[in-house]
């Protein structure tokens, strides 16, 4: 698809070039620059589609049966055109290139959008029909040890007819076992006889109904028959989006949960973002902010500038968290959550909490590595123990570093926790962040957090 997108763009570029600069249809711009100047633009077009491919290769999946195909196609085309626009803009601004007609590029990009939309909408179906039909249409035999497993495979194949697999027959191993006895050798021999009669192009097995030795023999039989063998690892819908497969030598591993931050490259990238954000805040903003907070505290509630508290961090390890003090000294209720109109909070402290100014010293924790800019919010150890009693998988939020802000916070789940539903909502957001982390998600959360400074949610107090 990316090669077809590139080819279509280059064809349209040549057509637009000829139309615009040859006055076709009354449309004529000034004489073009040397052709080698536009050759650079063509190279940048190829680069932009390469960037778009690398950025979306794991997320842009063409579901030929989805009802909203036009919406998906338009969104994919917009992404490609925007990427192309950014690449060309950076080149023109950096090189101060004057020879390329800006009006021509605009005309080219505007015309390219509907063409790419049509391509994303029509081409996948055409490719499916021609690449997975005719001689490439596979006759498959479904092998399972239960009617439920067989039905799941058949339903899946019915939903994905575009893959070019049609069911020739089904074989229930439980039926064979009842007829031949429970001996796996007899079951395997009877299964082999059935496959020899049918000689399918593909054998699809639900789970691993045979022990490993028999499975090897079945593989060898499929090899002799010249048919492909596929095993469906059907672990149920609750694991549908969680499994991650790894192979190291002769060892195959299945991780039950996808964690992008387990990748060292991603951890380094996130740490670089943390340092890039926290360094200027700590050394440029924090000194002036600290003086201002000290002055207001001195007038309204004398005492220490900072409030230090033990919090639970990554792997449930405790660390000392820094905040600007927002409560009166000696209120004597360290573990009690702040509530609306809490009399422990002085007036300027209330403003700091509403605008999250009291959280700024936590960039020190980010800089020394106890926290990250984005992540699940760290709680008091006592609150963690209480919340873990309410939600079984609460401790999952400690798989990554806690953050100054997080996905739950930008969704409005912040402030006092008054019921178990609020804990579950926050945890769902935290787990989603852990399983779907990306650097773009971090940037998005940071941007939304900055917006909330000026328009704080009603739960911020």
VEXMARMAR-200222 format. One line per field, with one value per residue (C-alpha): x, y, z; residue number from 0; residue in three letters; chain. Coordinates in pm, 1 decimal, always signed. Layout:
BEGIN
u [X; ...] $
v [Y; ...] $
w [Z; ...] $
num [NUM; ...] $
residu [ALA; ...] $
chaine [A; ...] $
***
This chain:
BEGIN
u [+0.0; +282.0; +445.1; +112.7; +64.3; +409.0; +350.3; +13.8; +170.2; +448.9; +204.0; -16.2; +292.6; +386.0; +26.8; -5.1; +330.5; +218.6; -127.2; -6.1; +298.7; +153.3; -163.8; -400.9; -760.0; -661.7; -446.4; -98.2; +163.6; +497.5; +771.4; +902.8; +1251.6; +1506.1; +1378.5; +1646.4; +1486.3; +1162.8; +1361.2; +1450.5; +1078.4; +1017.8; +1286.1; +1123.3; +789.5; +952.0; +1108.4; +773.9; +598.0; +883.2; +835.1; +460.3; +518.9; +762.8; +524.3; +212.0; +332.5; +209.8; -119.4; -260.5; -445.6; -681.6; -999.0; -1184.6; -1506.5; -1523.2; -1836.5; -1664.9; -1414.8; -1443.5; -1360.8; -1054.4; -943.6; -981.7; -789.7; -505.4; -486.8; -486.0; -197.5; +7.3; -66.1; +13.9; +342.7; +428.1; +336.3; +560.1; +858.6; +825.3; +776.8; +1087.2; +1290.7; +1166.4; +1219.2; +1560.5; +1696.8; +1510.5; +1429.4; +1262.2; +1247.6; +964.6; +619.8; +426.8; +98.6; +185.5; +267.8; -61.2; -248.2; -61.3; -139.7; -506.7; -555.6; -357.0; -590.2; -898.4; -679.9; -514.6; -854.4; -991.4; -681.7; -705.1; -1073.6; -1064.2; -717.8; -709.8; -1027.5; -891.4; -560.4; -743.1; -950.7; -650.4; -383.5; -597.9; -828.9; -810.3; -510.3; -422.2; -756.0; -665.1; -880.7; -841.8; -929.0; -1007.1; -890.8; -1009.8; -1085.8; -1418.6; -1719.3; -1655.3; -1301.0; -1420.7; -1697.5; -1453.1; -1222.5; -1511.5; -1654.5; -1311.9; -1265.6; -1613.9; -1527.2; -1202.9; -1308.3; -1079.0; -777.5; -850.6; -916.1; -1222.1; -1314.0; -1301.8; -1398.4; -1376.1; -1230.9; -1315.3; -1040.6; -1277.6; -1494.1; -1187.2; -1071.6; -1409.8; -1389.9; -1021.2; -965.7; -757.5; -421.1; -262.9; -88.9; -422.2; -577.9; -285.8; -301.7; -676.3; -622.1; -348.4; -580.4; -846.4; -597.4; -467.0; -822.1; -885.7; -532.3; -605.7; -378.7; -385.7; -450.2; -571.8; -554.8; -735.8; -489.8; -245.3; -482.9; -200.2; +103.2; +432.6; +555.4; +230.5; +233.5; +577.7; +453.8; +152.2; +385.0; +590.9; +272.3; +163.4; +507.7; +475.8; +129.1; +255.9; +2.1; +56.9; -1.0; -130.8; -201.3; -454.5; -341.3; -690.0; -655.7; -990.2; -1106.9; -957.6; -609.5; -694.6; -483.3; -231.2; -11.5; +342.3; +558.4; +935.2; +1185.2; +1541.3; +1720.0; +1506.1; +1305.9; +966.1; +813.6; +468.1; +430.8; +77.4; +96.1; +240.0; +465.3; +636.0; +852.9; +1014.6; +1207.8; +1539.4; +1516.5; +1176.7; +1302.2; +1597.1; +1366.5; +1131.1; +1424.1; +1559.2; +1216.6; +1210.4; +1551.7; +1468.2; +1154.6; +1279.2; +1618.2; +1485.5; +1203.4; +1436.5; +1710.9; +1511.7; +1152.9; +1171.9; +1402.7; +1173.1; +861.7; +1004.5; +1067.6; +711.1; +560.7; +780.4; +659.2; +290.4; +332.1; +501.3; +196.6; -73.6; +75.7; +436.3; +633.9; +854.0; +832.0; +833.2; +623.8; +807.9; +621.4; +696.4; +521.0; +511.2; +707.1; +815.6; +819.7; +642.9; +966.8; +920.5; +1079.4; +1065.1; +836.4; +869.0; +575.9; +511.2; +331.0; -35.6; -166.7; -119.0; +160.5; +59.3; -282.4; -208.5; -380.3; -100.9; -281.9; -619.3; -708.0; -772.6; -1144.4; -1345.7; -1331.2; -1071.1; -990.2; -632.6; -552.5; -473.9; -609.6; -294.8; -242.4; -588.0; -486.5; -164.8; -351.5; -612.6; -344.6; -105.2; +164.8; +231.4; +347.8; +634.9; +902.0; +836.2; +1050.0; +1338.0; +1214.4; +1201.1; +1555.2; +1701.0; +1506.1; +1242.2; +959.4; +876.3; +696.2; +411.3; +295.5; +50.5; +29.0; +219.9; +4.6; +78.2; +174.0; -127.5; -363.9; -202.7; -275.8; -637.3; -692.5; -530.5; -797.3; -1068.1; -919.5; -731.3; -493.1; -421.4; -48.2; -7.1; +29.8; +369.6; +517.2; +642.4; +770.3; +504.4; +446.3; +374.3; +76.9; -86.2; -360.2; -605.3; -540.8; -603.6; -925.3; -1043.4; -973.8; -791.2; -849.9; -1030.7; -1128.2; -1475.1; -1579.6; -1442.6; -1560.7; -1321.1; -1030.4; -1121.4; -1153.1; -810.2; -656.9; -802.4; -640.2; -307.6; -303.2; -398.8; -104.6; +134.5; +20.7; -1.0; +277.8; +429.3; +632.3; +347.6; +109.8; +345.9; +353.2; -27.2; -68.9; +182.3; -6.4; -344.0; -196.4; -67.4; -418.7; -565.1; -342.8; -559.6; -885.3; -864.6; -1128.6; -1384.7; -1219.2; -895.5; -887.0] $
v [+0.0; +245.0; +167.8; +220.8; +547.4; +663.5; +561.4; +739.9; +1053.8; +1058.4; +1008.4; +1290.1; +1509.2; +1468.4; +1530.7; +1838.9; +1967.5; +1935.6; +2085.7; +2385.3; +2484.6; +2414.8; +2614.2; +2318.0; +2424.0; +2787.8; +2719.7; +2860.4; +2971.1; +3138.6; +2942.6; +2661.0; +2646.9; +2401.6; +2044.7; +1929.7; +2156.3; +1963.3; +1639.0; +1723.8; +1760.6; +1416.3; +1270.6; +1436.6; +1283.3; +939.4; +1025.6; +1141.1; +818.5; +623.9; +822.1; +761.6; +388.7; +364.2; +562.2; +356.4; +10.8; -143.9; +46.9; +90.4; -238.2; -267.6; -440.6; -509.6; -589.3; -281.6; -70.9; +269.7; +210.7; +564.9; +717.8; +497.1; +571.4; +947.5; +944.5; +740.5; +982.6; +1285.7; +1137.6; +1087.3; +1434.6; +1602.0; +1411.2; +1518.3; +1879.8; +1883.3; +1736.2; +1982.8; +2278.2; +2189.0; +2161.8; +2493.0; +2680.4; +2528.0; +2572.9; +2899.3; +2749.0; +3010.3; +2817.1; +2583.9; +2730.9; +2732.3; +2760.9; +2453.4; +2252.0; +2357.0; +2255.5; +1923.6; +1844.9; +1945.1; +1720.9; +1436.9; +1399.8; +1265.7; +1043.6; +880.8; +844.6; +657.9; +439.7; +343.4; +266.0; +64.1; -85.1; -322.2; -497.1; -531.3; -665.5; -913.4; -1046.9; -1089.4; -1197.1; -1431.8; -1577.8; -1826.4; -2054.1; -1881.0; -1972.9; -2225.3; -2526.1; -2574.7; -2849.0; -2732.3; -2968.7; -2925.4; -3126.1; -2958.2; -2812.0; -2475.9; -2450.2; -2557.0; -2297.0; -2019.5; -2102.9; -2123.9; -1792.9; -1628.4; -1758.0; -1637.6; -1287.0; -1292.4; -1435.3; -1179.3; -1384.4; -1637.6; -1940.9; -2157.7; -2449.5; -2785.2; -2991.9; -3011.2; -3288.9; -3328.9; -3515.1; -3597.7; -3796.5; -3985.2; -4054.1; -4202.6; -4431.2; -4525.2; -4502.5; -4247.1; -4361.6; -4060.6; -4279.4; -4418.8; -4074.0; -3940.4; -4230.5; -4181.1; -3805.6; -3876.2; -4105.6; -3835.2; -3575.9; -3811.7; -3850.7; -3477.9; -3353.5; -2992.4; -2698.8; -2595.3; -2754.3; -2517.7; -2662.0; -2507.5; -2485.5; -2775.5; -3070.2; -3322.5; -3376.0; -3243.7; -3575.1; -3633.3; -3270.1; -3320.2; -3628.6; -3434.3; -3160.9; -3422.7; -3567.1; -3222.7; -3176.4; -3505.7; -3408.7; -3066.6; -2872.8; -2581.8; -2622.7; -2338.8; -2357.2; -2115.0; -2007.7; -1925.0; -1810.0; -1631.3; -1273.3; -1145.4; -1201.5; -1075.3; -757.8; -856.8; -1135.7; -1066.4; -1335.4; -1365.8; -1613.1; -1666.3; -1964.0; -2272.9; -2107.8; -1954.2; -1719.5; -1566.0; -1252.4; -1214.5; -834.4; -596.8; -335.6; -101.1; +40.9; -300.1; -217.4; -48.4; +187.1; +313.7; +355.3; +561.9; +771.4; +836.3; +920.5; +1170.5; +1335.7; +1349.7; +1516.8; +1758.3; +1874.0; +1868.4; +2039.0; +2381.2; +2363.3; +2285.5; +2533.9; +2817.1; +2813.6; +2652.0; +2911.2; +3205.8; +3003.4; +2895.1; +3258.0; +3353.2; +3057.9; +3134.7; +3494.8; +3395.0; +3122.4; +3369.1; +3595.7; +3328.3; +3021.8; +3046.2; +2727.1; +2514.9; +2586.3; +2223.7; +1932.1; +1599.7; +1271.7; +903.2; +769.2; +433.4; +422.5; +174.1; -187.4; -55.2; +97.5; +401.8; +738.9; +1090.5; +1315.2; +1695.8; +1938.8; +2298.0; +2301.0; +2390.3; +2307.4; +2470.6; +2331.9; +2083.4; +1981.4; +1630.1; +1427.2; +1321.7; +1028.6; +1196.6; +1289.8; +1653.9; +1727.8; +2014.3; +2324.4; +2147.5; +2383.0; +2247.9; +2426.7; +2798.0; +3024.5; +3049.5; +2675.9; +2621.6; +2819.7; +2620.0; +2289.6; +2401.0; +2504.4; +2218.0; +2468.8; +2263.0; +1974.0; +2170.0; +2057.0; +1699.5; +1779.0; +1730.8; +1372.9; +1339.9; +1467.3; +1224.6; +934.1; +852.0; +972.5; +1048.3; +1347.3; +1117.5; +806.7; +684.3; +929.2; +813.2; +751.7; +724.6; +365.5; +354.2; +452.3; +194.8; -75.4; +37.8; +62.6; -278.2; -431.0; -287.6; -369.4; -699.2; -585.7; -245.2; -321.0; -324.0; +56.1; +5.2; -160.1; +182.0; +497.8; +725.0; +1056.6; +1419.0; +1383.4; +1088.1; +963.1; +937.1; +1298.8; +1445.2; +1241.7; +1422.7; +1145.6; +1352.0; +1481.8; +1301.0; +934.6; +881.4; +540.7; +220.6; +312.7; +608.9; +382.1; +140.6; +423.0; +557.2; +211.4; +136.4; +454.0; +370.4; +13.9; +137.5; +379.7; +100.3; -132.3; +130.7; +374.0; +579.5; +897.8; +1070.4; +970.8; +1136.0; +1455.8; +1450.9; +1410.3; +1688.8; +1920.9; +1840.5; +1890.2; +2235.0; +2319.8; +2212.1; +2461.2; +2737.2; +2539.7; +2304.0; +2030.2; +2059.6; +1771.2; +1971.3; +2092.4] $
w [+0.0; +75.6; -258.9; -436.4; -245.1; -352.9; -714.7; -724.0; -575.4; -831.6; -1119.5; -988.3; -938.5; -1305.7; -1417.1; -1195.2; -1319.8; -1681.7; -1614.4; -1415.2; -1616.6; -1961.6; -1915.0; -1952.3; -1880.9; -1849.9; -1542.4; -1595.0; -1342.4; -1396.9; -1568.2; -1348.7; -1208.1; -1337.5; -1341.9; -1094.3; -833.5; -865.3; -864.3; -504.0; -429.6; -579.7; -352.7; -50.3; -150.0; -132.3; +204.6; +347.9; +252.0; +409.7; +730.7; +723.6; +677.0; +969.4; +1188.5; +1113.8; +1011.3; +1339.3; +1358.8; +1007.0; +958.1; +660.2; +773.9; +450.0; +635.1; +856.9; +798.5; +805.5; +526.6; +392.6; +730.1; +769.1; +411.8; +454.7; +783.5; +630.2; +335.1; +565.5; +764.6; +448.7; +309.2; +642.9; +667.3; +312.6; +390.6; +699.1; +513.1; +224.0; +460.7; +661.1; +339.1; +197.7; +524.8; +592.1; +238.1; +166.5; -171.1; -394.4; -719.6; -621.1; -675.4; -346.8; -534.3; -739.7; -423.9; -267.0; -583.1; -583.3; -216.1; -240.1; -544.3; -385.5; -84.5; -270.1; -488.2; -184.9; -16.6; -318.4; -329.2; +39.5; -6.6; -330.3; -369.9; -65.9; -180.1; -533.3; -402.9; -180.4; -467.2; -698.2; -448.4; -236.2; -497.3; -783.1; -749.0; -420.9; -257.8; +13.3; +96.6; +472.6; +719.3; +1073.3; +1349.1; +1708.8; +2020.1; +2095.5; +1916.6; +2086.2; +1948.6; +1604.8; +1606.6; +1705.3; +1414.0; +1166.9; +1287.6; +1257.4; +901.0; +809.6; +932.3; +732.2; +398.6; +237.1; +355.6; +82.1; +304.1; +255.0; +485.0; +310.8; +615.5; +996.3; +1210.7; +1579.3; +1764.1; +2048.9; +1806.7; +1677.9; +2034.4; +2125.1; +1824.0; +1846.0; +2220.7; +2408.1; +2268.0; +2099.6; +1838.9; +1721.4; +1719.7; +1519.1; +1274.5; +1223.2; +1177.4; +924.6; +728.5; +719.6; +594.5; +325.8; +193.8; +179.6; +95.4; +200.4; +125.1; +490.4; +830.6; +1103.5; +1455.6; +1748.8; +2040.9; +2090.7; +2136.5; +2088.3; +2308.7; +2167.8; +2024.7; +1835.2; +1720.6; +1566.9; +1382.9; +1255.7; +1128.9; +946.8; +796.0; +675.3; +523.1; +335.8; +211.6; +106.7; +316.3; +548.8; +921.9; +1140.4; +1514.3; +1661.1; +2007.3; +2130.6; +2491.6; +2507.4; +2449.4; +2777.6; +2631.5; +2282.6; +2293.6; +2559.7; +2424.1; +2308.1; +2144.7; +2181.6; +2040.8; +2161.5; +2008.3; +2065.8; +2343.4; +2264.0; +2518.8; +2546.3; +2753.0; +2886.4; +2884.0; +2625.7; +2786.5; +2539.2; +2819.2; +2866.9; +2549.7; +2648.6; +2350.5; +2467.1; +2822.9; +2698.6; +2481.9; +2774.3; +3003.9; +2750.8; +2740.0; +3120.3; +3132.8; +2850.1; +3035.2; +3396.2; +3348.2; +3240.9; +3495.8; +3787.7; +3700.8; +3537.8; +3664.5; +4007.8; +4180.0; +4096.0; +4171.0; +4507.0; +4609.5; +4514.0; +4704.8; +5009.2; +5010.4; +4991.7; +5254.1; +5485.8; +5464.8; +5495.4; +5663.9; +5793.5; +5788.9; +5559.7; +5186.5; +5079.1; +5192.4; +5178.5; +5181.5; +5122.9; +4813.7; +4633.5; +4308.7; +4045.3; +4171.1; +4482.6; +4612.7; +4836.4; +4763.1; +4907.6; +4702.1; +4701.8; +4681.1; +4771.8; +5106.5; +5061.5; +5410.8; +5748.6; +5963.4; +6233.1; +6099.3; +6225.2; +5951.0; +5715.3; +5552.0; +5504.3; +5145.8; +5064.6; +5033.5; +4888.5; +5112.3; +5329.4; +5621.4; +5635.5; +5306.2; +5319.2; +5042.7; +4827.1; +4872.4; +4727.6; +4417.6; +4386.9; +4403.4; +4150.5; +3898.2; +3993.1; +4093.7; +4407.5; +4184.7; +4023.7; +4279.8; +4166.2; +3861.4; +4107.0; +4153.3; +3774.2; +3733.9; +3990.8; +3836.2; +4099.5; +3876.3; +3514.8; +3368.9; +3259.1; +3441.3; +3707.3; +3996.7; +4307.9; +4615.5; +4983.6; +5081.3; +5315.4; +5032.0; +4802.2; +5057.7; +5087.0; +4711.9; +4651.6; +4877.1; +4650.1; +4305.1; +4263.4; +3987.6; +4142.7; +4180.4; +3800.6; +3811.0; +3978.4; +3668.3; +3550.0; +3714.0; +3863.2; +3690.3; +3766.2; +3534.4; +3366.1; +3138.7; +3428.9; +3526.3; +3179.9; +3164.4; +3477.3; +3731.4; +3987.8; +4338.6; +4618.0; +4579.4; +4726.6; +4589.1; +4436.8; +4085.4; +4080.6; +4173.7; +3893.4; +3638.7; +3729.8; +3722.8; +3377.9; +3245.0; +3412.5; +3275.7; +2928.1; +2943.6; +3049.4; +2769.3; +2493.3; +2577.6; +2298.1; +2293.0; +2107.8; +2389.8; +2639.5; +2433.5; +2408.1; +2785.9; +2854.9; +2618.7; +2776.8; +3124.2; +3025.7; +2906.0; +3241.3; +3424.1; +3278.2; +3287.0; +3582.0; +3621.6; +3901.5; +4091.3; +4138.2; +4499.4] $
num [0; 1; 2; 3; 4; 5; 6; 7; 8; 9; 10; 11; 12; 13; 14; 15; 16; 17; 18; 19; 20; 21; 22; 23; 24; 25; 26; 27; 28; 29; 30; 31; 32; 33; 34; 35; 36; 37; 38; 39; 40; 41; 42; 43; 44; 45; 46; 47; 48; 49; 50; 51; 52; 53; 54; 55; 56; 57; 58; 59; 60; 61; 62; 63; 64; 65; 66; 67; 68; 69; 70; 71; 72; 73; 74; 75; 76; 77; 78; 79; 80; 81; 82; 83; 84; 85; 86; 87; 88; 89; 90; 91; 92; 93; 94; 95; 96; 97; 98; 99; 100; 101; 102; 103; 104; 105; 106; 107; 108; 109; 110; 111; 112; 113; 114; 115; 116; 117; 118; 119; 120; 121; 122; 123; 124; 125; 126; 127; 128; 129; 130; 131; 132; 133; 134; 135; 136; 137; 138; 139; 140; 141; 142; 143; 144; 145; 146; 147; 148; 149; 150; 151; 152; 153; 154; 155; 156; 157; 158; 159; 160; 161; 162; 163; 164; 165; 166; 167; 168; 169; 170; 171; 172; 173; 174; 175; 176; 177; 178; 179; 180; 181; 182; 183; 184; 185; 186; 187; 188; 189; 190; 191; 192; 193; 194; 195; 196; 197; 198; 199; 200; 201; 202; 203; 204; 205; 206; 207; 208; 209; 210; 211; 212; 213; 214; 215; 216; 217; 218; 219; 220; 221; 222; 223; 224; 225; 226; 227; 228; 229; 230; 231; 232; 233; 234; 235; 236; 237; 238; 239; 240; 241; 242; 243; 244; 245; 246; 247; 248; 249; 250; 251; 252; 253; 254; 255; 256; 257; 258; 259; 260; 261; 262; 263; 264; 265; 266; 267; 268; 269; 270; 271; 272; 273; 274; 275; 276; 277; 278; 279; 280; 281; 282; 283; 284; 285; 286; 287; 288; 289; 290; 291; 292; 293; 294; 295; 296; 297; 298; 299; 300; 301; 302; 303; 304; 305; 306; 307; 308; 309; 310; 311; 312; 313; 314; 315; 316; 317; 318; 319; 320; 321; 322; 323; 324; 325; 326; 327; 328; 329; 330; 331; 332; 333; 334; 335; 336; 337; 338; 339; 340; 341; 342; 343; 344; 345; 346; 347; 348; 349; 350; 351; 352; 353; 354; 355; 356; 357; 358; 359; 360; 361; 362; 363; 364; 365; 366; 367; 368; 369; 370; 371; 372; 373; 374; 375; 376; 377; 378; 379; 380; 381; 382; 383; 384; 385; 386; 387; 388; 389; 390; 391; 392; 393; 394; 395; 396; 397; 398; 399; 400; 401; 402; 403; 404; 405; 406; 407; 408; 409; 410; 411; 412; 413; 414; 415; 416; 417; 418; 419; 420; 421; 422; 423; 424; 425; 426; 427; 428; 429; 430; 431; 432; 433; 434; 435; 436; 437; 438; 439; 440; 441; 442; 443; 444; 445; 446; 447; 448; 449; 450; 451; 452; 453; 454; 455; 456; 457; 458; 459; 460] $
residu [UNK; UNK; UNK; UNK; UNK; UNK; UNK; UNK; UNK; UNK; UNK; UNK; UNK; UNK; UNK; UNK; UNK; UNK; UNK; UNK; UNK; UNK; UNK; UNK; UNK; UNK; UNK; UNK; UNK; UNK; UNK; UNK; UNK; UNK; UNK; UNK; UNK; UNK; UNK; UNK; UNK; UNK; UNK; UNK; UNK; UNK; UNK; UNK; UNK; UNK; UNK; UNK; UNK; UNK; UNK; UNK; UNK; UNK; UNK; UNK; UNK; UNK; UNK; UNK; UNK; UNK; UNK; UNK; UNK; UNK; UNK; UNK; UNK; UNK; UNK; UNK; UNK; UNK; UNK; UNK; UNK; UNK; UNK; UNK; UNK; UNK; UNK; UNK; UNK; UNK; UNK; UNK; UNK; UNK; UNK; UNK; UNK; UNK; UNK; UNK; UNK; UNK; UNK; UNK; UNK; UNK; UNK; UNK; UNK; UNK; UNK; UNK; UNK; UNK; UNK; UNK; UNK; UNK; UNK; UNK; UNK; UNK; UNK; UNK; UNK; UNK; UNK; UNK; UNK; UNK; UNK; UNK; UNK; UNK; UNK; UNK; UNK; UNK; UNK; UNK; UNK; UNK; UNK; UNK; UNK; UNK; UNK; UNK; UNK; UNK; UNK; UNK; UNK; UNK; UNK; UNK; UNK; UNK; UNK; UNK; UNK; UNK; UNK; UNK; UNK; UNK; UNK; UNK; UNK; UNK; UNK; UNK; UNK; UNK; UNK; UNK; UNK; UNK; UNK; UNK; UNK; UNK; UNK; UNK; UNK; UNK; UNK; UNK; UNK; UNK; UNK; UNK; UNK; UNK; UNK; UNK; UNK; UNK; UNK; UNK; UNK; UNK; UNK; UNK; UNK; UNK; UNK; UNK; UNK; UNK; UNK; UNK; UNK; UNK; UNK; UNK; UNK; UNK; UNK; UNK; UNK; UNK; UNK; UNK; UNK; UNK; UNK; UNK; UNK; UNK; UNK; UNK; UNK; UNK; UNK; UNK; UNK; UNK; UNK; UNK; UNK; UNK; UNK; UNK; UNK; UNK; UNK; UNK; UNK; UNK; UNK; UNK; UNK; UNK; UNK; UNK; UNK; UNK; UNK; UNK; UNK; UNK; UNK; UNK; UNK; UNK; UNK; UNK; UNK; UNK; UNK; UNK; UNK; UNK; UNK; UNK; UNK; UNK; UNK; UNK; UNK; UNK; UNK; UNK; UNK; UNK; UNK; UNK; UNK; UNK; UNK; UNK; UNK; UNK; UNK; UNK; UNK; UNK; UNK; UNK; UNK; UNK; UNK; UNK; UNK; UNK; UNK; UNK; UNK; UNK; UNK; UNK; UNK; UNK; UNK; UNK; UNK; UNK; UNK; UNK; UNK; UNK; UNK; UNK; UNK; UNK; UNK; UNK; UNK; UNK; UNK; UNK; UNK; UNK; UNK; UNK; UNK; UNK; UNK; UNK; UNK; UNK; UNK; UNK; UNK; UNK; UNK; UNK; UNK; UNK; UNK; UNK; UNK; UNK; UNK; UNK; UNK; UNK; UNK; UNK; UNK; UNK; UNK; UNK; UNK; UNK; UNK; UNK; UNK; UNK; UNK; UNK; UNK; UNK; UNK; UNK; UNK; UNK; UNK; UNK; UNK; UNK; UNK; UNK; UNK; UNK; UNK; UNK; UNK; UNK; UNK; UNK; UNK; UNK; UNK; UNK; UNK; UNK; UNK; UNK; UNK; UNK; UNK; UNK; UNK; UNK; UNK; UNK; UNK; UNK; UNK; UNK; UNK; UNK; UNK; UNK; UNK; UNK; UNK; UNK; UNK; UNK; UNK; UNK; UNK; UNK; UNK; UNK; UNK; UNK; UNK; UNK; UNK; UNK; UNK; UNK; UNK; UNK; UNK; UNK; UNK; UNK; UNK; UNK; UNK; UNK; UNK; UNK; UNK; UNK; UNK; UNK; UNK; UNK; UNK; UNK; UNK; UNK; UNK; UNK; UNK] $
chaine [A; A; A; A; A; A; A; A; A; A; A; A; A; A; A; A; A; A; A; A; A; A; A; A; A; A; A; A; A; A; A; A; A; A; A; A; A; A; A; A; A; A; A; A; A; A; A; A; A; A; A; A; A; A; A; A; A; A; A; A; A; A; A; A; A; A; A; A; A; A; A; A; A; A; A; A; A; A; A; A; A; A; A; A; A; A; A; A; A; A; A; A; A; A; A; A; A; A; A; A; A; A; A; A; A; A; A; A; A; A; A; A; A; A; A; A; A; A; A; A; A; A; A; A; A; A; A; A; A; A; A; A; A; A; A; A; A; A; A; A; A; A; A; A; A; A; A; A; A; A; A; A; A; A; A; A; A; A; A; A; A; A; A; A; A; A; A; A; A; A; A; A; A; A; A; A; A; A; A; A; A; A; A; A; A; A; A; A; A; A; A; A; A; A; A; A; A; A; A; A; A; A; A; A; A; A; A; A; A; A; A; A; A; A; A; A; A; A; A; A; A; A; A; A; A; A; A; A; A; A; A; A; A; A; A; A; A; A; A; A; A; A; A; A; A; A; A; A; A; A; A; A; A; A; A; A; A; A; A; A; A; A; A; A; A; A; A; A; A; A; A; A; A; A; A; A; A; A; A; A; A; A; A; A; A; A; A; A; A; A; A; A; A; A; A; A; A; A; A; A; A; A; A; A; A; A; A; A; A; A; A; A; A; A; A; A; A; A; A; A; A; A; A; A; A; A; A; A; A; A; A; A; A; A; A; A; A; A; A; A; A; A; A; A; A; A; A; A; A; A; A; A; A; A; A; A; A; A; A; A; A; A; A; A; A; A; A; A; A; A; A; A; A; A; A; A; A; A; A; A; A; A; A; A; A; A; A; A; A; A; A; A; A; A; A; A; A; A; A; A; A; A; A; A; A; A; A; A; A; A; A; A; A; A; A; A; A; A; A; A; A; A; A; A; A; A; A; A; A; A; A; A; A; A; A; A; A; A; A; A; A; A; A; A; A; A; A; A; A; A; A; A; A; A; A; A; A; A; A; A; A] $
***
